[in-house]
Amino acid sequence: MMNNLDTDTHPSIRVVVRIWRENRCLRKNSIIQYLRWIRRFKAYCRGKAVNEDAQLTLAGVRTFAKWYAQTRGVDSNNAFKGARSALRAWVLALSAMGYAVHRWVAPEPSKHLPSPLLQEFAEHLRQHRGNPAVTIKKKIAHITGFLAFLRSRRQRPQRVQLRDIDAFVVSCRGRYARTTVADFCSSLRSFLRFLHATGRLSVDLAPSVMAPIVRKGERPLRALSWNDVRRILQAVELSTSCGKRDYAILLLMSTYGLGAGEAIRLKLDDIDWRAATLRVTRPKTGVETRLPLLPAVARALVTYLRRGRPTHAATRHLFLTMTVPHVRLSSSSAVRHILIKHARAAGVSAPYLGSHVLRHTHACRQMELGAQTKVIGDILGHRRPESTSAYIRISTERLRHMALPVPP
């Protein structure tokens, strides 16, 4: 471990700046501002006679920012935000160069930590119900809201009654769509069965949870016209690193019908350049599918990897955030925001622009081009033909050929 920035074994600021520039994430003004904070931190450590390496943690930066704010008479929150951004970028640059640094992890606020009850429920879902991680995460989020609702009514889970459950479902119905409320009710049934199985409830209340009626296939899947998809892709600004990333994501999803969860889980190792294939892992089932790496997609990925993706990143995931600390896109909502942003720029308006719109559009287009339903289902990762048949309802051209003549 190094003692301070002036030692011969410590990388020069010039080298760190080069790494920042290679990551394509910092502009000149930002680099200048970051260097100011680093020099202030360096002077602080010398003046306090403390080990600089030991202070390069979130707690150490918080202490430094508090001292700096008191010394200069500035707002401590703003000082902490500025120091945290600069010194985190500094730590990541040192790590990219192979220097041993403390792991920079922000502690989760206590209110966001799952309670022992939720931890036990999650383990129950994993061991006894066989739920995948994505399903467990969703159910934990639903039950976290339910427990907060019970606390507002001064009620404990062990004493929950039907009127509490009904009141929660009614409150959800005022904020969410029917399908979302039905999801909440499914999670509630799982939680109530868990409470009964573990002896916390003497009566199984799960069968009494009344969810709104959602008829299968009552509405066609939402899709865009292929011309709208082309307009969205053409509206992406390819001169920026962020634009190169967004274009590669949207092109992948519209070409292969990938869901957002599949796109953000792609890693560099999933691309086989020699065999010209792309390996996709389904989030829920874990099943792997190999797809042909089409030339247009390959060119977009090469452009992004060479000129868009941060060079020095600690993860092998393909699509990363463009700001420090360059982690993978964490959720499908990030992809939804990307789609909405470029749809607006292209002047494409639709009642709903979710991350699955491109998936539905891809399936509909393949239907209209005459692709076999089995082939489309295999590409989309469907295990049942019924899942793919839903796209026939939005394949207008195919439906025209199926129409019966109107009798005179």
N, C-alpha and C positions, 0 to 999 in steps of 0.2 A: 504494500500500500504506500502511496506517495504522501509526503508531508505537506507540501503546499504547491501552489502553481509555479513557483520560481525554480523548483528543483529541476535538474537535468533530465530526470526520468519521467517527468510529467510532460504530456504532449503540449505543444505550443498552442496558443489561441488561434493562430493562423490555420493549423491543421483542423481544429474543431470547426472553424468557420467553413473550411472546405467541405467537411462532412455535412454540415447544415445545407450548404448549397447543393451538394450531390443529392440530398434527400428531396430537393425541389419544394421545400415546404416553407421557407422563410424568405421574405423580401429583404432588401438592403436596409430599410428603416427598422425592421424588426430585429435584424442582426445587431445593428448599432445599439438598440435599446437593451437587448439581451446582454451585450458585452458590458454595458453600464452596470447592470445588476450583478454580474459576475465580479466585476472589480469592487463593487461595494461589499459583496459577500467576502471577498478575499481580504479586504481591509478590516472587516469586522472580525474575522477569525484571527488575524494577526493581533489586533488590538485587545481581544479577549484572551489571547494565548490558548485557543482551543484547537483541537485537531480538525483540520478542514474535512478530511474524509468522514469522520464521525458525524459531522454536521450536515453532510449531504444526504439528508433524509427529509421526509415531509415534516416531521416534528422539528428538526433542526432549522429548516427554512422558516417555519412558523415563528420560532423564537427569534430568528434574525429579523424577520419582517416586523415583529412587534417592537424590537429594539430600534430599528430604523425609523418606524413611524413616530415613536416617542422622541427620538433625537431630532428629527426634521419637522415634527409637528404636522404630519400628514395623516390621512385616514389609514388605519391599520389594515382594513379589508382590501383596499386598493393596493397597498404595499405588498400584502401577501399574494394577491393575484399576480402582480408583476414579477415578484421574486420567484414564485412557484413555476411560472411558465418558463422563465429564463433558466433556472437551475435544473429543472427537469430536462430541458433540451441539452444542457451541459452534461448531465449524468448519462443521457442516452448516447451522446457522442463519445464519451469516455468508454462506455460499455461496448460500442461498436468497434472501438480500437483495441479491445481485448483487456482493458484495465478492470481490475476488481473493484466494483462499486456496490454500495448497499442497494438492495432491491427497493425500487421506488413504488410503493404501494400505498394508496390512500386507505386508511381504515374505514370500514363501512360504518355509517352512523348506527347507533344502537337501535333506533326505531326501525331500521331496515333489516336487522338480523332476525331470522326466523325464530320463533319461540320453540321451546322443547316439544310442545304439542305438535307444531307444524313439522318439526324435524321427524318426529315419530310417524306422523301421517305420510310424509314423503317416503319414508322407508317402507311403510306398509304398502303404498302404491307400487313401489319398486319390487318388493319381494313377493307379495301375495297377489297383486293384480297384474304384474308384468308390464306396467306402463313405461313407455320410453321417456327419456329425460325431458323432451319438449312438452309432453302431455303433463308430466308432473309439475313442471314450471307453471303451466297455465292453471292447473287446479290449485296450486299453492297461492297463486295471485288471486284467484276467485275467493278462496277461503280466508285469505288475509283481509279482503274487503268485508266478508261476512262477520269475522271476529271483531273488526272495527265497528260494524253496525251493532253487534251485540253489546259492545262496551258503551256505545252511546245510549243504549237502553238499560244500562246497569244490569246486564244479564251475563251469566257465565255459560260456556258451552255445555257444561255438565247438567245445567238446568234449563236448557233451551226448550221452548214449547212451539207448538204449531203456529201460534199467532205471531211469534217472532220470525219464523221462516216465511210465512205468508207476507208479513210486512216487508221483509227484505226483498222478496221477489217482486212485490209491487213497486218498491223504490227503484229496483233495477229496470223494470219495464218503462219507467218514466225517462230513463236516460239512454237505454240501449235498444237495439233492434231485437226482434223476436228471436232470431237465431242465436244472438249473443246471450239473451236471457235463458234460452234453452240450454246453452253451454253452462251457464252459472248453475242451473238446476241440476244438471248432470254431476257437476263437481260437488254440489250440496249433498246429493244422494250418496256419493262415495264417502264424503266426510261423516255423514250420519251413520252409515254402515260401519265405518271405522270406530266411531264413538261407542256404538253398541257392541261391536266385537271385542273391544278392549275393556268393557265393563263400565264405561263412563256414563252410558245411558242404559236404563233398564228396559226401555222400549225402543224398537227399531222404527224410527220416524221416516226412513228413506222412502218407503212406498207412498207416503202421504204428501210428498213434494209434488205440487202441481205446476208443470211447466206449460208455457204457451204452446199451442199447436202449430207445428211447422210441417207442412205437407211437402214430402219429397218431390222436388222438381216443379214446385208451384210457380217458380219464375225461371225464365231462361238465364243461363250464365251470362255475365256481362263480358262483352268483347268489343274491340275497336275494329274499324275497317283497316285493311292492310295499307291503304294510302295514308291513314292517320299515323300508323306505326312508322312508315317511311318519313313522314314529316317530322315526327318526334326525333328520329335518329339524325335527320339532316339539321335539326335545330341545335344539336349539341355542339358547343364551342370546343373544337379540337386543339386549339392553340394552348390550352392550359392543361396542367397535370390532372386536375379534377375532371376536366372534360374528357380526357382520354380514358380515365377510369370509368366514368359514367357511360360513355359510348360502348365500351367493352361489355359492361354489365347488361345494358339494354339490348345490345345485339345478341348476346348469348341467350337471354331470356326469350327474345322474340324468335330466334332461329330454332332453338331446341325445345321451347316450351318449359323452361326451367322455372321452378318456383323460387321465390326470394330466398327461402331457407337453403335451397340447394346451391344457389349462386354464391351466397356469402360463406359457405363451407368449403368451397373449392380451394385447393392448395396447389402450390407450384408443382408438386410431385404428381398431381392428377393429370397433367398435360404430358402426353408421350409424343414428342415432336417427331421422332423417327417413324413411329407407326401411324402418326397423324390421327390420334384418338384422344378423347377426353373422357376421363372417369368421373362419373357423377354418383354420389352416395345419397340415397333417399333418407331424409331426416328421421322419419318415423320408424321405418322398417330396417334401416341400415343396409338395404340391398344396393349393390353396386351395379351400375350400367355403363357400358362403354359406347360412346357415340363417336361418329367420324368427325374429325376436326376439319371443318369446311374452310376453304381458302380465305373467304372474307372474315371469318371469325379469327383465323390464325393471324391475319394481318393486323386486326384490331388488338389482339393480345400482344403481339410483338411490339407494336407501337406503344402500348401502355407499359409493358415491362421495360422497354429501353428508355422511354422519355417521360413516363408518368409515375410509375410505382416508386415509392421511396427506396433508395438503394440500401440504406442501412436500417433494416427493420429486424426486430427480434422474433418475428413470426414467419412461418412458411405459408400462411394464408395468402391467397391471390389478391383479393381486394381489401385495401386498407384505408383507414382514415387518412386524410391529407394533413392533419395536424398532429403535433407531438401528443402522445407517444407512439403514433403509427401502429395502432392495433387493428384487428380485423373488424369489418362492419358487424355490429353486435346483434342486429335484429332486422326483421323484414320491414319494420317501419322506416329504416334508413333507405331501403330500396324504394319504398313507396314515395318518400320525399324526393328522391332523385327523379322518379318518373313524373311526378306532379310538376316539378320545377321545369323540366324540359318540355312537357306537354303544354304548359302555359306559354313558354317561349315560342312554341310552334303554332300557337293559336288553336290547339286541340282542346275542346271542352267535352266532357262526358259527365253524366250524373254521378259516376263512381270511378275513380282511378286508383284501385287497389293494386297491390303487387302481383295479384293473380290475373290481372287483365291481359297481360302479354301472354300468359300461359293459355288462357281461353282463346285469345286471338290466334295463336299458333295452331291450336287444335282445329279451330274452325276453318282456317285457311287450308290446312292439310286435307280436311274433309272435302272442301270445294275443289281441290286439285285432284281428287280421286284416290287419295291414299287409302289403303285398307285399314279398317277399324282396328284390327289386331296390331298392325304396325304402329299406329298412333298410340294405342294403349301401352305398348311396350316402351315407346320413347318417353311417354309421360309417367311411366312407372305404375300404371294401373294394374291391379290384380284381378279385377272383375270387369267383364264386358259392359256391365250396367254403368260403370263410372264413365266410360268413354262414350256410351250412347247418348249421354246428356248433351254432347256437343252437336248432335244432329239437329237439335232444336234451334241452334243459332247458325246453322249452315244453310243460309237462304237459298243459294243456288241448288244445293242437293235437294232441298224440300220442294223446289219448283218441279223437279222431274218426278216427284212422288205424288203430285197432286192428281186427283181424279177429275175426269171431265164433269162439268156441271150439266145435268140433264136439261133438255129444252122445256 
